[in-house]
């Protein structure tokens, strides 16, 4: 059986990912914010509406290069951004994708997954049941199991975003990124460390898996309850994310839900930018910080799979 691709997250892995996904993803657009010295990295314009497309494309392409893609294709348990990205990347490489999610998942997500050509299997009424079914399917069929964030290839793909931001914004000294399970953060922090760029990792006060892991010195489970929990509500971060947080170029910030909601609305009212609460969490750090985060700062707006109706006042 062919060997699986390398499983280590380092700058070499990020560079390899950049070469691997070039031409297959949309290069990030960087635009000035209202605040002096701040720019927004508009990654919500990425395929499938989030940064997840980078990691999913890298994960599948790396296995394809290694001859390690089984005939049964790829499988994942996720009705969110990761599932959409996996299905999209599989279609791009003509690979079968089987996505598991709870039977009570929103119909719009199910239809969008099917639109990408994925086989959708609805199991139980909780994510844990869908995950168990996904794992059973992978074991029986031989399908390749993907993950929303906890894999070096997924994180390395996400890390390519930092390389693009540096190209678009010479002299970058600080990047601000929201943290859920830690795939985006781990990849971005790995690339940032290579270039001496400071990373500000932002979590909702009540979705603090990274803060809890850093305090404990190990990955731990946490309770999650936040307006941004739909995308940042991981109960634990990856080991790679914890290792990245322990580096000296990283600062952790917690923001309350009120600031996340305010930041999301401000992005709409000031820039007509519509993002999900998870993406607005990064922008909330600008509002919550007692002093400027840096002289040349990029805030990653990582996803826009959201319902914008609550941003528009009735009658407008």
C-alpha positions, -999 to +999 in steps of 0.1 A: +000+000+000+014+035-009+028+055+020+007+084+034+022+119+028+043+136+055+025+143+088+046+171+102+036+208+105+065+231+098+074+259+074+085+234+048+050+218+049+034+252+044+057+260+014+049+226+000+012+233+005+015+266-013+030+249-044+004+221-042-027+242-041-015+270-064-040+277-091-067+257-072-076+283-046-083+321-048-054+342-036-064+364-007-074+400-013-061+425+013-080+458+019-074+487+042-096+490+073-110+522+088-082+521+115-048+534+105-022+507+101-049+479+098-058+458+068-084+431+064-075+398+047-107+390+029-105+352+030-142+349+032-141+353-006-124+319-008-141+290-025-169+276-003-169+308+017-141+301+041-104+294+045-112+257+049-108+252+012-070+256+015-065+228+039-090+205+022-074+210-011-039+204+003-050+173+022-064+156-008-038+167-032-010+155-009-026+120-007-031+120-044+005+128-050+015+100-027-008+075-044-026+071-011-061+081-022-084+050-019-110+041-045-136+048-018-126+084-017-127+107+013-151+110+042-157+135+069-182+143+096-191+179+093-221+199+081-202+232+084-173+248+066-150+218+068-176+195+052-183+220+024-145+224+018-139+187+017-167+181-007-155+210-030-119+198-029-130+162-037-150+173-067-121+194-080-099+162-079-127+139-091-126+120-058-157+105-042-168+123-010-191+110+017-202+135+043-219+125+076-240+150+096-269+148+120-304+143+105-315+176+119-288+196+100-302+226+080-315+216+046-296+244+030-263+228+041-274+193+029-283+207-005-251+227-008-230+195+000-250+176-026-244+204-050-207+198-047-213+162-056-209+147-022-229+117-009-246+129+022-255+105+050-278+118+078-273+100+111-287+106+146-294+140+160-260+149+174-226+155+158-210+126+179-234+101+163-225+114+128-188+112+137-192+076+149-209+066+117-182+083+097-155+064+115-174+031+110-178+039+073-141+046+069-131+014+086-155-007+065-150+010+031-114+020+033-123+057+026-097+083+037-108+101+069-104+138+069-108+162+098-121+197+103-088+210+117-067+184+135-042+173+108-008+187+097-018+188+061-050+207+069-031+232+090-003+236+065-029+244+038-044+271+061-009+285+067-005+294+030-028+323+038+000+340+058+024+337+030-001+355+006-008+382+031+029+390+035+032+393-003+002+416-005+013+436+026+051+441+027+063+450+062+035+430+080+044+428+117+012+414+132-016+390+121-048+386+140-067+353+137-097+337+153-093+303+170-117+274+171-100+240+168-068+257+159-061+245+123-060+280+109-041+294+139-015+266+139-008+270+102-006+308+103+015+308+134+039+283+118+044+305+088+045+337+109+072+324+132+095+318+101+091+355+091+092+371+126+055+381+124+036+384+157+003+364+160-027+375+180-049+345+186-085+355+195-111+333+211-146+340+225-146+341+263-168+310+264-150+291+237-115+291+251-101+257+242-067+272+233-065+294+264-074+264+286-049+241+269-021+267+274-030+271+310-031+233+316+000+226+295-019+200+276-049+197+254-081+196+275-118+195+269-139+227+275-175+237+274-185+259+246-212+286+246-209+316+223-225+335+195-195+322+175-198+286+186-211+274+152-176+278+138-153+283+168-170+259+192-144+231+192-143+214+226-105+209+223-077+223+201-051+203+182-017+194+197-002+215+169-022+245+180-011+242+215+026+239+204+021+270+183+006+289+212+036+281+234+059+301+210+071+335+220+056+353+189+020+345+200-004+365+221-038+351+232-068+374+236-103+366+248-133+387+237-169+387+250-199+379+227-210+415+229-178+427+212-181+399+186-216+410+177-206+446+176-176+439+154-197+419+130-222+447+127-194+473+123-179+454+094-213+455+077-221+492+085-187+506+078-175+484+049-205+464+038-186+432+047-208+403+057-190+376+077-199+349+102-194+355+139-163+334+140-146+357+115-158+388+134-141+374+165-108+384+150-120+419+143-133+421+178-098+420+191-092+455+176-121+469+196-111+451+228-074+459+227-063+487+251-036+497+226-027+492+190-018+456+182+010+466+158+021+491+132+011+470+102-016+446+112-036+422+091-069+409+105-080+376+089-118+375+081-119+338+076-155+329+066-189+342+055-212+312+057-239+331+076-274+345+074-270+382+068-306+391+076-299+400+112-275+428+099-302+447+082-328+466+102-364+459+093-378+483+067-344+493+053 
